[in-house]
Amino acid sequence: MQNDAPPAVQTGAGKTPAPTQATQLAELLSRMGEVASGAGRRDLLDRLTAARERVLDPRLRIVVVGPLKQGKSQFVNSLLGLDVCSVGDDETTAVPTMVAYAETERAELVVGEIGADPVHIDIPMADIHAVTPTDPRAEGREILRLEISVPSPLLKDGLVVIDTPGVGGHGNPHANSTLGLVTSADAVLVLSDSSQEFTEPEVAFLRQVVTLCPAVACLVTKTDLYPHWRRIVEADRGHLARQGIDVPLMPISSMLRSHALRLKDDSLDKEAGFPALYDFLRGVVQRADATTRKAVALDVRSVSEHLALALGSELAALRDPETAAAAVAGLQQARANAEDMQKRSSRWQQTLNDGITDLAADIDHDLRDRLRVITREAEEAVDGGDPGKDWPRIGEWLEDQIASAVGDNFVWAHERSLWLAETVARHFAETADAHIPAMNIANVDGVMDPVTSLGDLESGRMGITSKVLVGMRGSYGGVLMFGLITTMMGLALLNPISLGAGVLLGSKAYKDDKEARVLKRRADAKVAIRKFTDDVSFQVGKESKDRLRLVQRQLRDHFTDMADQTVRSVSDSLRAAQEAATGASSERAARTAELEQSLKKISALRSIAQKLDPEAVEAAEADKVVEAARADRTQIGTGS
């Protein structure tokens, strides 16, 4: 492997400010964590610690997808300037390949282990191009992915590139598996070569990808091989515009990119189209940075509110003991409200349980309905001709239709899961910070496995010998019967009449046998189609239910923690205010100074968080103004 390209060509999508931002955000979370620890709020400290771990691991997944033989692996190699993915005329990428940064080269097979975490098996770098789903090193276990670590400058700042098996094509139903990766991707690059315009399955798959991931770009590859690539690109733009799909469309040439790296030629790299791709990746990095800042700002603001409630209540009681009783009464009411919210947990849990049950039933019904429609259309196609001759075409159409149907079902399930999360969050909107958790319900360890391929069907072709034998079996009875009759007329057994009858009956026997064979092939084809769709329904239905159970667990744990944190904050505030009201005066001064110092730290950290996400602060202030105006109108209406 070689990596001698100049930085201008190779690291155009570098993410220079990311380490600085990650360090600053981690420091902010650590400082707020110290305050939470000093206040004895272990639950808030755990929340900040988890947020800090996410900030310090800013990996961005770039998933490369597309049909078979579109140059995905060669594109990954040219993008990184390294030979890490298999390239060939056949389908060479058989398992997902994850390429990440490391100081030294290393390759690992990640295999599934029943009832345990995935197992990592080290393999030599020289063997990475020979990995197959049946690699003997897996010892019969399922190979989840191939992980390759290389010292690429492009990956140094946290980018992770995932090369996926090709989608589409007879016997290659990988589209379902790929969609499992798309939901957890930060960006998706959809490849299609410039030999022809987008096909209908490609546009359908692209529409699904755009629904699941907000950052998608379409790359038209192999522009060095096809001189008419500009017309293809314009035609593709037209297809996307008519379908309402708004994604960047960039023509690229991996071969020219490789030459640019070898020759260290920036102009050749520009002609290969990679600078535009780098601009897209920069945008992905910037959006990821903004998302991280907003998430940190939300965590810091939420924790600061919990801490300020307890510390502020205690400080108010220390400063003015005479009004402590009123403060305690208010906190008692707040605690009653919080405890009521916790008691009402059965409501949101019931909403969640009912929602998951209804969603599972709807998803299963939607999948079965889609597959029934496809099955009927396939059977109509079978009845319309000889399936033996058309079986490869029928099989390819069937697998494309099923892949599209399963993909649409997958997308709908994802959208309904987000809708369910928002519905449950409404139960907390009045009494808690009702934010929705990041629902990363798909990762490279849990992708949907491709189903078995459609069964084979005999072509129905007969050789000359078989045709002659069928005809002779049919003509034998005619020759014998009419020959015996004509012998009574003084003719020989074999005569023109008996031979003509033999030819006639032989032709009819051959025709009847041909029709019977066609009917049998039609029946066998329908059985194969139904078996295939049943296998799809069984496997995809099981995986959908598993994903929905994971959604249920994530939402249950998230909102349970949210309710517990709110009750804990109000209870601590009430306890602190009561202790401050009855405490000795000699201790109040020291405690007051300590509380003031803590509140100053919280205020300073909250100000920093507000600068990270000013839009959220403005929205919150606007909501407060609206609520105040609504309260004023209510008072005026009551007074009148």
C-alpha positions in Angstrom: 0.0 0.0 0.0 1.1 3.5 -0.7 0.0 6.9 0.6 2.2 9.5 -0.9 -0.4 12.0 -2.1 0.1 15.6 -1.2 -2.1 17.0 1.6 -4.0 19.2 -0.8 -5.2 16.2 -2.7 -5.6 13.7 0.0 -7.0 15.5 3.0 -9.3 17.9 1.4 -12.1 16.9 3.7 -10.0 17.3 6.8 -11.7 18.3 10.0 -9.2 20.6 11.7 -11.3 22.3 14.4 -12.9 19.1 15.6 -10.4 18.0 18.2 -10.4 21.5 19.7 -14.2 21.6 19.9 -14.3 18.1 21.4 -11.8 19.0 24.0 -13.7 22.2 24.9 -17.1 20.5 25.1 -15.6 17.6 27.2 -14.1 20.2 29.6 -17.5 22.0 29.9 -19.2 18.7 30.7 -16.5 17.8 33.2 -16.9 21.1 35.0 -20.6 20.7 35.2 -20.0 17.1 36.4 -17.9 18.4 39.3 -20.8 20.6 40.4 -23.2 17.7 40.2 -20.9 15.5 42.1 -20.5 18.1 44.8 -24.3 18.4 45.1 -24.5 14.6 45.5 -26.4 14.1 42.2 -25.0 10.8 41.0 -27.8 10.5 38.4 -26.9 13.8 36.8 -23.2 13.0 36.9 -23.8 9.7 35.0 -25.8 11.7 32.4 -22.9 14.1 31.9 -20.3 11.3 31.8 -22.2 9.5 29.1 -22.4 12.8 27.1 -18.7 13.4 27.6 -17.9 9.9 26.2 -20.0 10.7 23.1 -18.2 14.0 22.6 -14.7 12.4 22.9 -15.6 9.7 20.3 -16.7 11.9 17.4 -16.7 9.2 14.7 -18.7 10.0 11.6 -20.0 7.1 9.6 -19.9 7.5 5.8 -21.7 4.6 4.2 -21.1 3.8 0.6 -24.0 2.1 -1.2 -25.1 1.3 -4.7 -26.0 -1.5 -7.1 -23.6 -4.2 -8.1 -20.5 -3.4 -10.2 -20.8 0.4 -9.9 -17.2 0.9 -8.6 -17.9 1.3 -4.8 -14.8 -0.5 -3.7 -12.6 1.2 -6.2 -14.1 4.5 -5.1 -13.2 3.8 -1.4 -9.7 2.9 -2.4 -9.2 6.1 -4.4 -10.8 8.2 -1.7 -8.4 7.0 0.9 -5.4 6.5 -1.4 -5.1 2.9 -0.1 -5.8 -0.6 -1.4 -8.2 -1.7 1.3 -11.3 -3.0 -0.6 -11.5 -5.8 -3.1 -11.9 -4.7 -6.7 -13.0 -7.0 -9.5 -15.5 -7.7 -12.3 -17.7 -9.9 -10.1 -19.3 -9.1 -6.8 -16.2 -8.7 -4.7 -17.6 -7.0 -1.6 -19.5 -9.9 0.1 -19.5 -8.5 3.7 -19.6 -4.9 5.0 -16.1 -3.4 5.3 -15.5 -0.7 7.8 -12.3 1.4 7.4 -11.2 3.5 10.3 -8.0 5.3 11.4 -5.2 3.8 13.4 -1.5 4.5 13.7 -0.7 0.9 12.5 -2.4 -1.2 9.9 -4.7 -3.9 11.3 -7.6 -6.1 10.1 -10.2 -8.0 12.1 -13.2 -10.2 11.3 -16.2 -9.5 13.5 -18.3 -12.6 13.9 -21.5 -13.1 15.8 -21.6 -15.1 19.0 -25.0 -16.5 20.2 -25.8 -15.0 23.6 -22.6 -12.9 23.8 -20.9 -9.9 22.3 -19.4 -10.2 18.8 -16.0 -11.8 18.6 -13.0 -10.0 16.9 -10.6 -12.3 15.0 -7.3 -10.8 13.8 -6.4 -11.6 10.2 -3.3 -10.6 8.1 -3.7 -7.5 5.9 -2.7 -9.7 2.9 -5.9 -11.6 3.3 -8.4 -8.8 3.4 -9.3 -9.2 -0.2 -10.2 -12.9 0.2 -12.8 -12.6 2.9 -16.1 -14.3 2.1 -19.3 -14.9 4.2 -18.1 -18.5 4.6 -14.5 -17.7 5.7 -13.2 -20.8 7.6 -11.7 -18.5 10.3 -15.3 -17.7 11.4 -15.7 -21.4 12.3 -19.2 -21.5 11.0 -20.4 -18.3 12.8 -22.0 -15.4 10.9 -19.5 -12.8 9.7 -20.9 -9.4 10.6 -18.3 -7.2 9.1 -14.6 -6.7 8.2 -12.9 -4.0 10.2 -9.7 -2.4 8.7 -7.6 0.2 10.5 -5.2 2.2 8.4 -3.1 5.4 9.0 -5.1 7.5 6.5 -5.0 11.3 7.1 -8.6 11.6 5.8 -9.8 9.3 8.6 -7.6 10.8 11.3 -10.3 13.2 12.5 -13.0 10.6 13.1 -14.4 9.7 9.7 -15.3 6.0 9.2 -16.0 4.7 5.7 -18.2 1.6 5.3 -18.2 -0.2 2.0 -21.3 -2.3 1.6 -22.3 -5.3 -0.7 -24.1 -4.3 -3.9 -27.8 -4.0 -3.8 -30.1 -5.4 -6.5 -29.5 -8.1 -9.0 -30.8 -11.7 -9.2 -29.7 -13.6 -6.1 -28.3 -10.5 -4.3 -31.0 -9.1 -2.0 -28.6 -6.9 0.0 -30.8 -3.8 -0.1 -32.4 -4.8 3.2 -29.1 -5.2 4.9 -27.8 -1.9 3.7 -30.8 0.0 5.0 -29.9 -1.2 8.4 -26.7 0.7 8.2 -28.2 3.9 6.7 -30.3 4.8 9.8 -27.1 5.1 11.9 -25.0 6.8 9.2 -24.0 10.4 9.4 -23.8 10.5 5.6 -24.6 8.2 2.7 -22.9 8.1 -0.7 -25.0 6.4 -3.3 -23.0 5.3 -6.4 -24.3 4.6 -9.9 -22.0 4.4 -12.9 -22.3 6.6 -16.1 -23.1 3.7 -18.4 -26.8 4.3 -18.2 -29.5 6.5 -16.6 -30.9 5.8 -13.2 -33.2 2.7 -13.2 -36.5 2.6 -11.4 -35.1 0.4 -8.6 -32.2 2.7 -8.1 -34.5 5.7 -7.8 -36.7 3.8 -5.3 -33.7 2.8 -3.3 -32.4 6.4 -3.3 -35.8 7.7 -2.1 -35.6 5.3 0.9 -32.1 6.3 1.7 -33.0 10.0 1.6 -35.9 9.3 4.1 -33.6 7.5 6.5 -30.5 9.8 6.4 -30.5 13.6 6.0 -27.1 13.8 4.4 -27.1 12.0 1.1 -25.0 12.5 -2.1 -25.3 10.6 -5.4 -22.0 9.9 -7.2 -22.0 9.1 -10.9 -18.9 7.0 -11.3 -16.6 5.8 -14.2 -16.7 9.0 -16.1 -13.4 8.1 -17.6 -14.9 5.1 -19.3 -18.0 6.6 -21.0 -17.6 9.7 -23.2 -21.4 10.4 -23.0 -21.3 10.7 -19.2 -22.4 14.3 -19.3 -25.7 13.4 -21.0 -26.2 10.6 -18.4 -25.7 13.1 -15.6 -28.2 15.6 -17.0 -30.7 12.8 -17.5 -30.2 11.7 -13.9 -30.8 15.2 -12.7 -34.0 15.2 -14.5 -35.1 11.9 -13.0 -34.3 13.2 -9.5 -36.2 16.5 -10.1 -39.3 14.7 -11.3 -39.2 12.5 -8.2 -38.7 15.4 -5.9 -35.4 14.1 -4.6 -33.1 16.9 -3.7 -29.6 15.6 -3.3 -26.2 16.6 -4.7 -25.3 14.8 -7.9 -21.5 14.6 -8.5 -19.7 13.0 -11.4 -16.4 11.4 -10.4 -13.7 9.1 -11.7 -11.9 6.9 -9.3 -9.3 6.0 -11.9 -8.4 9.7 -12.5 -8.3 10.1 -8.7 -5.8 7.3 -8.4 -3.6 8.8 -11.1 -3.8 12.2 -9.3 -2.5 10.6 -6.1 0.3 8.8 -8.0 1.3 11.9 -10.0 0.5 14.4 -7.1 -1.5 16.4 -9.6 -4.1 18.7 -8.1 -5.6 19.6 -11.5 -6.2 16.0 -12.3 -7.8 15.5 -9.0 -10.1 18.4 -9.7 -11.0 16.8 -13.1 -11.8 13.5 -11.2 -14.5 15.4 -9.3 -13.2 14.8 -5.7 -13.0 18.4 -4.6 -16.8 18.7 -4.8 -17.0 15.5 -2.7 -14.7 17.0 -0.1 -17.0 20.1 0.1 -19.9 17.7 0.8 -18.0 15.9 3.5 -17.0 19.3 5.1 -20.7 20.1 5.3 -21.3 16.8 6.9 -18.6 17.4 9.5 -19.9 20.9 10.2 -23.5 19.6 10.7 -22.2 16.9 13.0 -20.3 19.6 15.0 -23.5 21.7 15.2 -25.5 18.7 16.3 -22.9 17.8 19.0 -22.9 21.4 20.3 -26.7 21.4 20.5 -26.7 18.1 22.4 -24.1 19.3 24.9 -26.0 22.6 25.3 -29.2 20.6 26.1 -27.4 18.4 28.6 -25.7 21.3 30.4 -28.9 23.5 30.5 -31.0 20.6 31.7 -28.5 19.6 34.5 -28.1 23.2 35.5 -31.8 23.6 36.0 -31.9 20.6 38.2 -28.9 21.8 40.3 -30.1 25.4 40.5 -33.5 24.3 41.8 -32.0 22.5 44.8 -29.2 24.9 45.5 -31.3 28.0 44.9 -34.1 26.9 47.2 -31.6 26.2 50.0 -29.9 29.6 49.4 -33.2 31.5 49.5 -34.1 29.8 52.8 -30.7 30.7 54.3 -30.9 34.3 53.2 -34.4 34.9 54.5 -35.6 32.4 57.1 -38.8 34.2 57.6 -39.9 33.4 54.0 -38.6 29.9 54.1 -42.0 28.6 55.1 -43.5 30.0 52.0 -40.7 28.6 49.9 -41.2 25.2 51.5 -44.9 25.3 50.8 -44.2 26.0 47.1 -41.7 23.2 46.9 -44.1 20.8 48.6 -46.5 21.6 45.8 -43.8 21.1 43.2 -42.9 17.8 44.8 -46.5 16.8 44.7 -46.6 17.6 41.0 -43.4 15.7 40.4 -44.6 12.7 42.3 -47.9 12.9 40.5 -45.9 12.8 37.2 -44.0 9.8 38.5 -47.3 8.1 39.6 -48.7 8.9 36.2 -45.8 6.9 34.7 -48.3 4.2 34.0 -49.9 6.6 31.5 -46.9 7.2 29.4 -45.8 3.6 29.8 -49.3 2.5 28.7 -49.0 4.9 25.7 -45.6 3.3 24.9 -46.7 -0.3 25.3 -49.9 0.3 23.3 -47.9 2.2 20.6 -45.4 -0.6 20.2 -48.1 -3.2 20.0 -50.1 -1.2 17.4 -46.9 -0.4 15.5 -45.8 -4.0 15.4 -49.2 -5.1 14.1 -49.3 -2.3 11.5 -45.8 -3.0 10.3 -46.5 -6.7 10.0 -49.8 -6.1 8.2 -48.1 -3.6 5.8 -45.3 -6.0 5.0 -47.7 -8.9 4.4 -50.0 -6.7 2.2 -47.0 -5.5 0.1 -45.8 -9.1 -0.3 -49.3 -10.3 -1.3 -49.6 -7.7 -4.0 -46.1 -8.7 -5.4 -47.0 -12.4 -5.2 -50.2 -11.9 -7.2 -48.4 -9.9 -9.8 -45.7 -12.5 -10.1 -48.3 -15.3 -10.4 -50.1 -13.4 -13.1 -46.7 -13.1 -15.0 -46.2 -16.8 -14.6 -49.7 -17.6 -15.9 -49.0 -15.3 -18.9 -46.3 -17.5 -20.4 -43.8 -20.2 -19.9 -42.0 -19.6 -16.6 -39.2 -21.9 -17.6 -38.0 -19.5 -20.3 -38.7 -16.3 -18.3 -37.6 -17.5 -14.9 -34.4 -15.5 -14.7 -36.2 -12.3 -15.7 -39.1 -13.1 -13.3 -36.7 -13.8 -10.5 -34.8 -10.6 -11.0 -38.0 -8.6 -11.1 -39.4 -10.4 -8.0 -36.3 -9.7 -5.9 -36.2 -6.1 -6.9 -39.9 -5.7 -6.0 -39.4 -7.4 -2.7 -36.3 -5.4 -1.9 -38.2 -2.2 -2.6 -41.3 -3.4 -0.5 -39.2 -4.4 2.5 -37.2 -1.1 2.2 -40.4 0.9 2.2 -41.7 -1.1 5.2 -38.4 -0.5 7.0 -38.6 3.3 6.3 -42.2 3.5 7.5 -41.3 1.6 10.7 -38.5 4.1 11.4 -40.8 7.1 10.8 -43.5 5.6 13.0 -40.9 4.9 15.8 -39.9 8.6 15.8 -43.6 9.6 15.9 -44.2 7.2 18.9 -41.2 8.8 20.7 -42.7 12.3 20.2 -46.1 11.0 21.4 -44.6 9.7 24.7 -42.6 12.9 25.2 -45.8 14.9 25.3 -46.6 13.3 28.7 -43.6 15.2 30.1 -43.9 18.5 28.2 -45.4 20.3 31.2 -43.3 19.0 34.0 -39.9 18.0 32.6 -37.4 18.5 29.9 -39.2 16.5 27.3 -36.4 15.9 24.8 -36.4 12.8 22.6 -33.4 10.4 22.9 -31.1 9.7 20.0 -32.7 6.5 18.6 -29.8 4.7 17.0 -31.7 1.5 16.7 -29.4 0.1 13.9 -25.7 -0.6 13.8 -23.3 -2.8 11.9 -23.8 -5.6 14.5 -27.6 -5.7 13.9 -28.2 -5.3 10.2 -30.9 -7.3 8.5 -29.5 -10.5 7.0 -30.3 -11.1 3.3 -32.9 -13.8 2.8 -32.3 -17.0 0.8 -32.5 -16.6 -3.0 -35.4 -17.6 -5.1 -35.4 -21.3 -6.0 -34.4 -22.6 -9.4 -36.9 -23.9 -12.0 -36.3 -26.2 -14.9 -36.1 -24.4 -18.2 -38.4 -26.9 -20.0 -36.1 -27.2 -22.9 -36.3 -30.6 -24.6 -33.7 -32.2 -26.9 -34.5 -33.8 -30.2 -34.4 -37.3 -28.8 -36.9 -36.4 -26.0 -39.3 -34.9 -28.5 -39.1 -37.9 -30.8 -39.7 -40.3 -28.0 -42.8 -38.3 -26.8 -44.1 -38.3 -30.4 -43.5 -42.0 -30.9 -45.3 -42.9 -27.7 -48.3 -40.9 -28.9 -48.2 -42.2 -32.5 -47.8 -45.9 -31.5 -51.5 -46.3 -30.5 -52.7 -44.5 -33.6 -50.6 -46.6 -36.0 -51.6 -49.9 -34.3 -55.3 -49.1 -34.0 -55.8 -47.8 -37.5 -53.4 -50.4 -39.0 -55.6 -53.2 -37.5 -58.8 -51.7 -38.9 -57.3 -51.2 -42.4 -56.0 -54.8 -42.4 -59.7 -55.9 -42.5 -59.9 -53.9 -45.8 -56.9 -55.9 -47.2 -54.3 -53.3 -46.5 -51.0 -53.8 -44.8 -50.5 -52.8 -41.1 -48.3 -49.9 -42.1 -50.2 -48.0 -44.8 -50.8 -44.3 -45.5 -53.9 -44.2 -43.3 -52.3 -45.8 -40.3 -49.2 -43.7 -40.7 -51.2 -40.5 -41.0 -53.2 -41.4 -37.9 -49.9 -42.0 -36.1 -48.5 -38.6 -37.1 -51.8 -36.9 -36.1 -52.0 -38.6 -32.7 -48.2 -38.2 -32.1 -48.5 -34.5 -32.7 -51.4 -34.2 -30.3 -49.5 -36.2 -27.7 -46.5 -34.0 -28.1 -48.7 -30.9 -27.8 -50.5 -32.3 -24.7 -47.2 -33.2 -23.1 -45.8 -29.7 -23.7 -48.9 -28.1 -22.2 -48.7 -30.4 -19.2 -45.1 -29.6 -18.7 -45.9 -25.8 -18.9 -48.7 -26.3 -16.3 -46.4 -28.2 -14.0 -43.7 -25.5 -14.4 -46.3 -22.8 -13.6 -47.3 -24.7 -10.5 -43.7 -25.2 -9.4 -43.0 -21.5 -10.1 -45.9 -20.4 -7.9 -44.8 -22.7 -5.1 -41.2 -21.2 -5.4 -42.6 -17.7 -5.4 -44.8 -18.2 -2.4 -42.0 -20.0 -0.5 -39.6 -17.1 -1.2 -42.1 -14.5 -0.1 -42.9 -16.5 3.0 -39.2 -16.7 3.9 -39.0 -12.9 3.5 -42.1 -12.3 5.6 -40.8 -14.7 8.3 -37.3 -13.2 8.6 -38.1 -9.5 8.1 -41.1 -9.8 10.5 -38.8 -11.2 13.2 -36.2 -8.5 12.6 -38.8 -5.8 12.7 -40.2 -7.0 16.0 -36.6 -7.1 17.4 -36.0 -3.5 16.4 -39.3 -2.4 17.9 -38.5 -4.1 21.2 -35.2 -2.2 21.1 -37.1 1.1 20.5 -39.4 0.3 23.4 -36.5 -0.3 25.8 -34.7 2.9 24.8 -37.8 5.0 25.2 -38.7 3.3 28.5 -35.3 3.8 30.0 -35.0 7.4 28.8 -38.3 8.6 30.1 -38.0 6.7 33.4 -34.7 8.4 34.0 -36.3 11.7 33.1 -39.1 11.3 35.6 -36.7 10.1 38.3 -34.4 13.1 37.8 -37.3 15.6 38.1 -38.6 14.0 41.3 -35.1 13.8 42.8 -34.4 17.5 42.1 -37.6 18.7 43.7 -37.2 16.4 46.7 -33.7 17.6 47.3 -34.8 21.2 46.9 -37.5 20.7 49.6 -35.2 18.9 51.9 -32.5 21.5 51.6 -35.0 24.4 52.1 -36.4 22.7 55.3 -32.9 22.1 56.7 -31.9 25.7 55.9 -35.0 27.0 57.7 -34.3 25.0 60.9 -30.5 25.1 60.8 -28.2 26.9 63.2 -27.4 30.5 62.4 -23.6 29.9 62.9 -23.6 27.5 59.9 -25.6 29.6 57.6 -22.9 32.0 56.6 -20.5 29.3 55.5 -23.2 27.4 53.7 -24.5 30.6 52.0 -21.0 31.3 50.7 -20.7 27.8 49.4 -24.0 27.8 47.7 -23.4 31.2 46.1 -20.1 30.0 44.7 -21.8 26.8 43.3 -24.6 28.9 41.7 -22.1 31.2 40.1 -20.3 28.2 38.5 -23.7 26.9 37.3 -24.6 30.3 35.9 -21.3 30.6 34.1 -21.5 27.1 32.6 -25.1 27.7 31.6 -24.0 30.9 29.8 -21.4 28.9 27.9 -24.1 26.4 27.0 -26.4 29.1 25.8 -23.7 30.4 23.4 -23.4 26.8 22.0 -27.1 26.8 20.9 -28.5 30.3 20.9 -31.5 29.3 18.7 -32.8 27.0 21.5 -32.5 29.7 24.1 -34.4 32.2 21.9 -37.1 29.6 21.3 -37.3 29.0 25.1 -37.6 32.7 25.8 -40.3 33.1 23.2 -42.2 30.3 24.8 -42.0 32.0 28.2 -43.3 35.2 26.7 -46.2 33.4 25.2 -47.0 31.6 28.5 -46.8 34.9 30.4 -49.2 36.5 27.9 -51.6 33.6 28.2 -51.5 33.8 32.0 -52.3 37.5 31.9 -55.2 36.9 29.6 -56.5 34.2 31.9 -56.2 36.5 34.9 -58.0 39.4 33.1 -60.8 37.0 32.0 -61.2 35.7 35.6 -61.3 39.2 37.1 -63.8 40.4 34.6 
